[in-house]
Amino acid sequence: MTDSEDTAEAGDVTARYFETDGERVLTFERSGGGATAAVAQNVDGYAMLKVRPTPTGDELERYYGFDMALDHAAELLGVTVGDLPIPDAARDMGI
């Protein structure tokens, strides 16, 4: 993991953005139930977004748009997209 890390919280959802050697990763965790979701993109920032149940989990779906990936992540968490906090460093994810 690189030094780039940013977090945000809203209600019972915590978001964490970080970068690995190959990916930009945005994770969500819902307190209480432990539901998680992750959105990942290559570090160059031009590839499709991958939605996973966890940062290292199997890919569930790919999306061109950040909004569509967030919608899927919200569904996995059982919340609405408006309930998802987005750290500043992750706001430019997507094509």
Secondary structure, DSSP 4 states (H G I P E B T S, - for coil): --S-EEEEEETTEEEEEEE-SSEEEEEEEETTT--EEEEEEETTS-SPEEEESSTTSPP-EEESSHHHHHHHHHHHHTS-GGG----GGGTT---
